[in-house]
Amino acid sequence: MSEPLTAIPDFPSWRQSNPNGAFSDWLKASCADQWHAVTHHPFTDAWGNGALPKANLENYLIQDHRFIDRFVALLAAAVSRAPKLKDRIPGCQFLALVTGEENTYFERSFAALGVSDDARENMPDWPATASFKQLMKDATDSNRYANMLAVLAVAEGTYLGWADRVNKAIAKRPDDFWYAEWIDLHIGDYFESVVAYLNTQLDKAGPVLSEQERSECLSYFARATDLEYQFFDTAWGAQK
């Protein structure tokens, strides 16, 4: 994996200079520039303004919906690796939302926009889509809780970052539900609690990792952040 990283020390050394910093803070600081690029991508501003070209909107929805299968498998694997029942419950509750309200949002959007089953099934994966799906599978297959959490924390944390920023910046919410509800799914007290849960689990799992395991976890986190950027970049580009 090759990812753009911010030059900061390894976690033990970084912690000496940042005594109140948690493991998830160190991961995010290591990818600070790319994280900012994801959460401030022009695609997200266009989404907040309800101003995407129809092809960009529909293709984004098709591609993003394809993440759900691997995402559910990854989150379920993370739940199975969590230390105790109290650590599993928030993940289980979020699984219900993803497979329920979020998946239904996509189906409603496809129906309202007139996206055919043929288009959904036959459109090739974007390179970033295929790579992120593979990354989720790799994290699942690694059987390491921290690796799973790293990818999940990026997927949800970057979406909270851009959606919350856009929601506060726009003068008027988009009229079309496919814009407004996608923002709503990624802001608010509940979604903030999901991101906090993933980060808290990382903060517990990370400090006890070996140097090699810590490096691997960082690589998953950085790769996920870079692929989120590539995904938005593709979604923002010229579409047919």
N, C-alpha and C positions, 0 to 999 in steps of 0.2 A: 504494500500500500504506500502511495506517495501523496501526502497531504500538506497544504500550506500551514505551518505551525509558527506561532509567535515564540521567539527565543526567550524562554524562562527556565529556571532551574527545575530539576526533578522535584517531586513532591516533598520529600523530607527537607531539602534545602529551602524550597519555596516556603514551607510552613514556618521555618525559623524567622523569615522576614514578614510573614503574614500569619501571626499566631491565632487569629480568629478565622482564618480561611479554612474552608472545608475541602474535601477531596473533589467534590463537584465544582467548586470555585476554581480549583487548580486546572481541571480539565477545560473549563470554559475559558480561562485566562490563556491557556495554551493555544486556543483557536480563536482568540478575540477578534482578529481582523476578519476572518471568514464568517464568524458568527454574526458580526455587524453587517457584513455584506448580504447574508441571508435575510436577516430581519428588516433590512432597509432596501431590499431589492425593488426596483421599479415595478415589477410584476405585482407586488403586494399593494403598492399605491394604486395601481390601476384597478385591482380587485376592490379595494375600499371605495373607489369612486364609481364602481359598476361600469367600467369603461373598457373592458377587454373586447377585441374583435371576436365575433362569434366562433370562428374556427379555433382561436386560442383558448377560449372558455371551454368549449366542448372537448377539445383534445386534452386539456389539463384534467378535466373531470374523468375522462376515460382512463388516463394514465394513473391518476391518483387513486382511483378506485381499485386498481390492480394491486395496490400495496396491502389492502386489507387482509387478504388471505395469509400472507407471510407475517404481517404484523400480529395477527391474532395468534398464530403459532408461536411467535417470539414471546409475546406477552404471557401466553399460557405456560411456556417453558420457564420464564422468569418466576411466575407465581409458584411453579412446582419446586423451584430452587430457593425460594424465600425461607428464612430461618424458622419462622413461627407463624401460627395462624393469623395473628394480628398484622403480620407483614404481608400476608397473602390477600386479606380481605379487600384492601383498596384496589389491588390489581384485578381481582375478580369483578368488582363493581365496575371498573373501567372497561373490562372485556364486554360486559353486558351493554354498555353504552355504544361501544364501537360496532358490535354485531347487531345492535338494535337501531337506535336513533341515527347514528352516523351512516350506517349502510343504507337505511331507508332514505336519508337525505339524498344520497347518490341516485337511488332508483327514482325518486320523485323528480329530481333535476333532469335525468335522462328523458323521462316521460314528458315533462313540460317543455323541454328544448327540442323534442322530436329526434333524439339521438337513437338511431336504429340499433337493433341487436347485431346486425352485420357490421356496423361501424365499430361497435364495442368489442366484438370478437376478433375482427380481422386487422385492425390497426396495429402495426408492429410496435413493440415496446421501444420507447426512446432509450438510448444508451444509458442515461442516468436512471431510468426506471429499472432496467434490467440489472444494473449494478447495485442499486439499493435493495432490490429484492434478494440478490445474491448475498449482500452484506447481512441482511436480516437472517438468512438461512445459515450463513457462516457463524454468526453470533449464537444462534440456537444450537447448532451442531458443536460449538466449542464446549458446551456444557459448563460454562463459567458464568456465574451469576453477574459478575461485574461487567463482562463483555455485553451481556444481554441488556443490562441497565444502561450502559453507555449509549447504545444505539437508540433505545427507547427515550432516554433523556434528551437526546438531540432532536428526535422526531417531534416530541411534544413541546420541548422547551423553545425551539425556534419558532414553532407555530404560535405559541403564546406570545412570544416576543413581537412578531410582526402583526398579529391580529390585534393585540392590545394597543400597540402603537398606532395602527391605522384607525382603529375604532375611536381613539381619542382625538385624532387629527382631522377626521372628515367633518365637514360642515353639515352633511345630511347623509343619513344611512341610505344605502342602495335600495331601490324599490323592489327589485327582483329578489325572490327568496333565496335563489341559489347563491347569490352574493352575501346577503345579510345573514342567513342561517349558518353559512360556513364560518363567518366571523364569530357568530354567537357560540358555536361549538368549541371555539378555541379561546374564549375569554371567560371572565367571571370567577366567582369564588370556587365553584366545583372544579373547573379545569385548572385553576391555580393550585388547588389541593392535590391534583393528580401530578402535576409537575413537581411540587414540593415532595410528594411521596417518593417519586423516582429519584430525586436528588438526595433525599434523606437515606434511602436504601444504598445509594452509591457512597454516601459519606460514611456509612457503616462498613461496607464491603471493601472500599478502596484502601484504607490505611493498613490493612493486614496483608495486602498482596505483596508478593516478592517483587523485586525490581523488574524481572522479566514479565511477570503477570501485569504489573503496573504499566509497563511500556505497551503491552498488547492491548490493554484497556484503552489507553490514550489513542492508540492507532485506530481502534474501532470508533471512538468518539470523533476523532479528526476526520476520518474517512466519511462518516455519516454527515458531518457538517459540510464537507466539500460537496458531497452528492446532493444535499439539499440545495446548495447554490447552483449546481449544474442543472438540477431539475427545474428550478425557477428560470434559469437562463434559457433553457430550451422552450419552456412554456411561454416566454416573453418574445421569442424569435418568430420569424415568419412562419405561418402555418397554412396548410391547405384544408 
